[in-house]
Amino acid sequence: MAGLAETGSRSGGIRTIEESNNPSPEDSSVVDAGTLSGEKEEKEEVEQVASGDGVPGSDDEKQRHAEDSARAATAADVPPDGGYGWVVIACLFFQNATTWGVNTAFGVFLSFYRKVDFFPGATDTQYAFIGGLSISLALFSAPLSNYLTRRFGFKTPMCIGLAIYIAGQLLAAFSKKIWQLILTQGVLCGLGMGLLYCASIPLPQQWFLKKRALALGIATAGSGAGALVLSITTRLAIQHISLRWAFIINALIEVTILVPVIILLKSRVKATGSKFTPFKFQLLWHPGFVYIWVWGCVNVLGYIIALYSLPTYATTGLNLTQAQGSNVQAILAAGQMIGRPLCGLSLDKFGRINGAAFYTFMAGLSCLVIWLPARSYGVLIFFAIIQGLFGGIIWSASAAVTVDVIGIQELGSALSILWIMVSIPSTFAEPIAVWLLEYSRTHLHRSGADEYLISVGFAGATFCASALILLGAKRHKQGHWGLLTKS
C-alpha cells in the first residue's frame, strides 16, 4: 500500500478514502477531521495519527491504523439518510407550503386583479411585476441570508424573514394603490420568503446523501400542496369575504405553521464543514457550475410564465370562470405535490443531472404540444397536470445538482450565485409574457386564446433550451458527452 488518496467525483462532494498508487490532481485535497469539526486540536491529532507518531508497532501497523482513523473521520461526515432528517424534511414541506405555496397562488390574485380592474389605472404590466418581484427578491436575498447564517446561525435569518413576510401580507391587506401593493405583496413578501427559504435550502443536503434528491423533492412538494389548498381558499375568501381578508387569513395560517417549523429545524453544519460565504465570485465561472446557473436563468422564464399565466389564460383566453381558473391553478399545484418527490426518487436512481435535463425538456414539450393548441377546459386541466409534474424541477433538483458539481461545503455560496442570477429573469418573466400579449393584440390583431400563442411558445422554447444547456454540466462532471451515463 503506497499511501492514502482521496477519490471521488469531480463534484467535490462527500468522498470515501481508498488506497491508490497514483492519486489524480483533482483528488489531491484530503478531508481531515479538522475540516469536519472545525477544531484545531482534532486536526493536529489526525495529522499525528496519519504520520504514525505515537502509534506502537511496525510501520505497516502504523499505516493500517492511519487508514482506519482516516476512514472513521470521513464516516463521521456521512449524512444519516434518515433519522431526524425526516423531521427536517417534514418541516421544510410545511415551510414551502406556506411560502412558495402562497406565491404559486399569486396566479389567482393576478387573474382577479386583471379581471375586475381592482386598482383603477393599474396596468397589466404593473400587476405582472408584483409576482416577478416576489420571486426575484426572494432569490436575491441569498447573500444576506448566508451572511446572517454565518454569523448567527440559520434560525436568525428565518426569524427575520418570518417577521417581514407576515408584515408584507398584513400591509398588502390594507393597500389602496398599486404602488403600495408592489411594495407589500411584491417587495416585503418576496424578501421575507427569501430569508426563510435561502437559510433552510442547504439543510436536506446535510441530512441525506443516497436519498438526497428524494428528500429535496418531498420538501419542495410542499409548495404544490400549499398552492393546492391556498389557491382554493384564497379564491373563496376573495369572492365571499374580501381581498383584504384573503391576505389576513393567509398571514394567520403562515404564522401558525412557520413558528413551530423554525423551532424544530436542525442543522448538521459542523459535521459537514459547510461554508456560508455570502458571495464567492470564483464560483461564477466554475467550468461545471456555469451551466447550472445559466440553466436556471433560462428555465425560470418558462416556469413563471406557465405558473402565473395559466389562470389568466383560462379566464381571458378561454372565457372560463374565476372558479375554473383557480381550479386549473390548483390542479397544477397538485401535479407539483406528486411530481416533485417522484422526480426526486428517479433522479437518485438514474442520475440527478440526467433527470433534471429530461424533466426540463418534458416541461417545454408540454407547453408546445398541449398548452399551445388548448382550446377547452379539459385540455387545460391535462396540461396543468403535466406541467405540475415537470415544470418546477429547478426548485426540487437545483441544490442536488449543485452539490454533485460543486460539493456540499461550498453549497451555500453556490446557491447564492444561482439565486442571484435567476432573480434577474424572474423579475421580467411575467412582464415579458404580458408584453408579448400586447404585441399580439395590437400588432397581430389576435384575440382570445390566439393572443397567447407567442408567450406560450416562448415559455416552451425556454424550457427546451435550458434542458440542452444543463447537459454541459453533465459533460463536465463525467468527462464526456455520453447521454446514457448516470450523472
Residue pairs with C-beta under 8 A, 6 or more apart in sequence:
1 19
1 63
1 67
2 19
2 20
2 21
3 19
3 20
3 21
3 23
4 17
4 19
4 20
4 30
4 50
4 66
4 67
4 70
5 17
5 18
5 19
5 20
5 23
5 27
5 30
6 15
6 17
6 23
6 27
6 28
6 29
6 30
6 31
7 15
7 16
7 17
7 18
7 20
7 23
7 27
8 14
8 15
8 16
8 27
9 15
9 404
9 477
10 26
10 288
10 405
10 476
10 477
10 479
11 288
11 403
11 404
11 405
11 406
11 407
11 477
12 406
12 407
12 409
12 410
13 403
13 404
13 407
13 408
14 77
14 78
14 79
14 209
14 408
15 31
15 74
16 71
16 74
17 30
17 67
17 70
17 71
17 74
19 67
20 27
30 70
31 73
31 74
31 77
31 273
32 43
32 46
32 47
32 50
32 70
32 73
33 42
33 43
33 45
33 46
33 73
33 76
34 40
34 42
34 43
34 44
34 46
35 43
35 273
35 409
36 73
36 76
36 77
36 270
36 271
36 272
36 273
37 270
37 271
38 270
38 273
46 69
46 70
46 73
48 54
49 55
49 65
49 66
49 69
50 66
50 69
50 70
51 66
52 59
52 62
52 63
52 65
52 66
55 61
55 62
55 65
55 66
57 65
76 271
77 271
77 272
77 273
78 209
79 85
79 205
79 206
79 207
79 208
79 209
79 212
79 268
79 272
80 207
81 207
81 208
81 209
81 210
81 211
82 208
82 211
83 207
84 207
84 266
85 204
85 207
85 208
85 215
87 264
87 266
88 203
88 204
88 207
88 264
88 265
88 266
89 204
89 207
89 215
89 218
89 219
91 261
91 264
91 265
92 200
92 203
92 204
92 219
92 222
92 261
92 265
93 218
93 219
93 221
93 222
93 225
94 222
94 257
94 258
94 261
95 196
95 197
95 200
95 222
95 257
95 258
95 261
96 197
96 219
96 220
96 221
96 222
96 223
96 226
97 222
97 223
97 225
97 226
97 229
97 230
97 257
98 226
98 253
98 254
98 257
98 258
99 165
99 193
99 196
99 197
99 223
99 226
99 254
99 258
100 193
100 197
100 220
100 222
100 223
100 226
100 227
100 395
101 222
101 223
101 224
101 225
101 226
101 227
101 228
101 229
101 230
101 333
102 189
102 226
102 227
102 230
102 250
102 254
103 131
103 134
103 135
103 138
103 189
103 193
103 223
104 223
104 224
104 226
104 227
104 231
104 307
104 329
104 333
104 336
105 226
105 227
105 230
105 231
105 234
105 329
105 333
106 130
106 131
106 134
106 185
106 308
107 131
107 231
107 307
107 308
107 309
107 310
107 311
107 312
107 325
107 329
108 231
108 234
108 235
108 238
108 311
108 325
108 326
108 329
109 130
109 185
109 234
110 127
110 128
110 130
110 131
110 308
110 311
110 312
110 430
111 311
111 312
111 314
111 315
111 322
111 325
111 326
112 118
112 235
112 238
112 243
112 322
113 119
113 122
113 127
114 124
114 127
114 312
114 316
115 315
115 316
115 322
118 243
119 177
119 178
119 181
121 178
122 178
124 434
124 437
124 438
125 431
125 434
125 435
126 178
126 182
127 178
128 308
128 430
128 431
128 433
128 434
129 182
129 186
129 427
129 430
129 431
130 181
130 182
130 185
130 186
131 186
131 304
131 308
131 430
132 186
132 304
132 426
132 427
132 428
132 429
132 430
132 431
133 182
133 186
133 187
133 190
133 427
134 185
134 186
134 189
134 190
134 193
135 190
135 300
135 304
135 423
135 426
135 427
136 190
136 423
136 424
136 426
136 427
137 186
137 187
137 190
137 191
137 194
137 423
138 190
138 191
138 193
138 194
138 197
138 198
138 419
138 423
139 194
139 198
139 419
139 420
139 422
139 423
139 426
140 194
140 419
140 420
140 423
141 161
141 190
141 191
141 194
141 195
141 198
142 194
142 198
142 415
142 416
142 418
142 419
142 420
143 278
143 279
143 416
143 420
144 157
144 195
144 278
145 157
145 161
145 194
145 195
145 198
145 199
145 416
146 198
146 276
146 277
146 278
146 279
146 412
146 413
146 416
147 276
147 278
148 156
148 157
148 160
148 195
148 199
149 156
149 157
149 199
149 276
149 412
150 275
150 276
150 277
150 278
153 267
154 199
154 200
154 203
154 265
154 267
154 269
155 199
155 262
155 265
157 195
157 196
157 198
157 199
158 195
158 196
158 199
158 200
158 262
158 265
159 262
160 195
161 191
161 192
161 193
161 194
161 195
161 196
161 197
161 199
162 192
162 196
162 254
162 255
162 258
162 259
162 262
163 192
164 188
164 191
164 192
164 195
165 188
165 189
165 192
165 193
165 196
165 254
165 258
166 192
166 251
166 254
166 255
167 188
167 192
168 184
168 185
168 187
168 188
168 189
168 190
168 191
168 192
169 184
169 185
169 189
169 247
169 248
169 250
169 251
169 254
170 247
170 248
170 251
171 180
171 183
171 184
171 188
172 180
172 181
172 184
172 185
172 188
172 189
172 247
173 243
173 244
173 245
173 246
173 247
173 248
173 251
174 244
175 181
175 184
175 185
185 247
194 419
196 258
198 415
198 416
198 419
200 265
201 399
201 415
202 274
202 399
202 411
202 412
202 415
203 265
203 267
204 212
204 215
204 216
204 219
204 399
205 212
205 216
205 272
205 399
205 400
205 403
205 408
205 411
206 267
206 268
206 269
206 271
206 272
206 274
206 408
207 215
207 268
208 214
208 215
208 216
210 348
211 348
212 348
212 400
212 403
213 343
213 344
213 345
213 347
213 348
213 352
213 355
213 396
213 397
213 400
214 341
214 344
214 345
214 347
214 348
215 344
216 344
216 396
216 397
216 399
216 400
217 340
217 341
217 342
217 343
217 344
217 345
217 347
217 396
217 397
218 340
218 341
218 344
220 336
220 340
220 392
220 395
220 396
221 336
221 337
221 338
221 339
221 340
221 341
221 396
222 337
223 333
223 336
223 392
223 395
224 333
224 334
224 335
224 336
224 337
224 338
224 339
224 340
224 388
224 392
225 333
225 337
226 333
227 329
227 330
227 332
227 333
227 336
228 330
228 333
228 334
228 337
230 250
230 253
231 326
231 329
231 330
231 333
232 326
232 327
232 330
233 249
234 246
234 250
234 326
235 322
235 323
235 326
237 245
237 246
237 249
238 246
239 322
269 276
272 408
272 409
273 409
274 408
274 409
274 411
274 412
275 409
275 410
275 412
275 413
276 412
276 413
277 410
277 412
277 413
277 416
278 413
278 416
279 413
279 416
279 417
279 420
280 410
280 413
280 414
280 416
280 417
283 289
283 406
283 410
283 413
283 414
283 417
284 290
284 293
284 417
286 405
286 406
286 414
287 476
288 405
288 406
288 472
288 473
288 476
288 477
289 402
289 405
289 406
289 414
289 417
289 473
290 472
291 469
291 470
291 471
291 472
291 473
291 476
292 398
292 401
292 402
292 405
292 418
292 470
292 473
293 417
293 418
293 421
293 422
294 421
294 466
294 469
295 356
295 360
295 394
295 466
295 467
295 469
295 470
295 473
296 394
296 398
296 418
296 421
296 422
296 466
297 421
297 422
297 424
297 425
297 466
298 425
298 462
298 465
298 466
298 469
299 360
299 393
299 394
299 462
299 463
299 466
300 394
300 422
300 425
300 426
300 429
301 425
301 429
301 432
301 458
301 459
301 462
302 363
302 364
302 367
302 391
302 458
302 459
302 460
302 461
302 462
302 463
302 466
303 363
303 391
303 392
303 394
303 429
303 463
304 426
304 429
304 430
305 429
305 430
305 432
305 433
305 455
305 456
305 458
305 459
306 363
306 367
306 371
306 387
306 391
306 459
307 332
307 391
308 430
308 433
309 430
309 433
309 452
309 455
309 456
309 459
310 328
310 329
310 332
310 380
310 383
310 384
310 387
311 325
311 326
311 328
311 329
312 325
313 371
313 380
313 449
313 452
313 456
314 320
314 324
314 325
314 328
314 377
314 380
315 321
315 322
315 324
315 325
317 448
317 449
317 451
317 452
318 374
318 375
318 376
318 377
318 380
318 448
318 449
319 448
320 377
324 377
327 381
328 377
328 380
328 381
328 384
329 384
331 381
331 384
331 385
331 388
332 384
332 385
332 387
332 388
332 391
333 388
334 385
334 388
335 384
335 385
335 386
335 387
335 388
335 389
336 388
336 389
336 391
336 392
337 388
338 388
338 389
339 388
339 389
339 390
339 392
340 392
340 393
340 395
340 396
342 389
343 355
343 359
343 389
343 390
343 393
343 396
343 397
344 396
344 397
344 400
346 355
347 354
347 355
347 356
347 397
347 400
350 486
351 485
351 486
351 487
352 397
352 400
352 401
352 404
352 487
353 401
353 404
353 470
353 471
353 473
353 474
353 477
353 487
354 474
354 483
354 486
354 487
355 393
355 397
356 393
356 394
356 397
356 398
356 401
356 470
357 467
357 468
357 470
357 471
357 474
358 467
359 389
359 390
359 393
359 397
360 390
360 393
360 394
360 463
360 464
360 466
360 467
360 470
361 463
361 464
361 467
361 468
362 386
362 389
362 390
363 387
363 390
363 391
363 393
363 463
364 459
364 460
364 461
364 462
364 463
364 464
364 465
364 466
364 467
365 460
365 463
365 464
366 383
366 386
366 387
366 390
366 391
366 460
367 383
367 387
367 456
367 457
367 459
367 460
367 463
368 456
368 457
368 460
368 461
368 464
370 379
370 382
370 383
370 386
371 380
371 383
371 387
371 456
371 459
371 460
372 453
372 456
372 457
372 460
373 379
374 380
374 383
374 449
375 449
391 463
394 422
398 415
398 418
399 411
399 415
401 470
401 473
402 411
402 414
402 415
402 418
403 411
404 477
404 487
405 473
405 476
405 477
406 414
432 455
432 458
433 455
433 458
433 459
436 454
436 455
436 458
437 451
437 452
437 454
437 455
439 454
440 446
440 450
440 451
440 452
440 453
440 454
440 455
441 447
441 451
446 453
471 481
471 483
474 481
474 483
474 485
474 487
475 481
477 487
478 485
478 487
